[in-house]
Amino acid sequence: MKIAIPTNDRVTLADRTGRAKEFAILEIIEGQIILNQFLTNLHEHHDHDENEEHGEHTHNDLVESLQGIDLLVLKNIGKHLKSDLAKAGIKYEKTNLNSVTEIQDFYKCAVLER
């Protein structure tokens, strides 16, 4: 299972996926992490006003960079990102966990239970 986790500091889960600095990419097989790398979020450079209504806003660059990911783990998701992920066939799960390590440990166990 290949998982992407949005982060700004390589330690905590980012509040805003589209604005995250990068994604921790984990590949877990039989409860073991065989790949742990960071991927720059090409979408985060877009400068949007916090209160701006995006209209036709898309996350195509973000979604394209996540091709091959089995699961995107995130804290929050807006309607535009939700729609763009669905179009690309990328699954996501919301979590209340706050650190990349907690998420990593949770999914290592989850992979073993499947």
Secondary structure as the mmCIF struct_conf table of DSSP 4:
data_model
#
loop_
_struct_conf.conf_type_id
_struct_conf.id
_struct_conf.beg_label_comp_id
_struct_conf.beg_label_asym_id
_struct_conf.beg_label_seq_id
_struct_conf.end_label_comp_id
_struct_conf.end_label_asym_id
_struct_conf.end_label_seq_id
STRN STRN1 LYS A 2 THR A 7
BEND BEND1 ASN A 8 VAL A 11
STRN STRN2 THR A 12 LEU A 13
BEND BEND2 ASP A 15 ASP A 15
HELX_RH_3T_P HELX_RH_3T_P1 THR A 17 ARG A 19
BEND BEND3 LYS A 21 LYS A 21
STRN STRN3 GLU A 22 ILE A 29
TURN_TY1_P TURN_TY1_P1 GLU A 30 GLY A 31
STRN STRN4 GLN A 32 THR A 40
TURN_TY1_P TURN_TY1_P2 LEU A 42 HIS A 45
TURN_TY1_P TURN_TY1_P3 GLU A 50 ASN A 51
TURN_TY1_P TURN_TY1_P4 GLY A 55 GLU A 56
HELX_RH_AL_P HELX_RH_AL_P1 ASN A 60 SER A 65
TURN_TY1_P TURN_TY1_P5 LEU A 66 GLY A 68
BEND BEND4 ASP A 70 ASP A 70
STRN STRN5 LEU A 71 LEU A 74
BEND BEND5 LYS A 75 LYS A 75
HELX_RH_AL_P HELX_RH_AL_P2 LYS A 79 ALA A 88
TURN_TY1_P TURN_TY1_P6 GLY A 89 GLY A 89
STRN STRN6 TYR A 92 LYS A 94
STRN STRN7 SER A 99 SER A 99
HELX_RH_AL_P HELX_RH_AL_P3 VAL A 100 GLU A 113
#
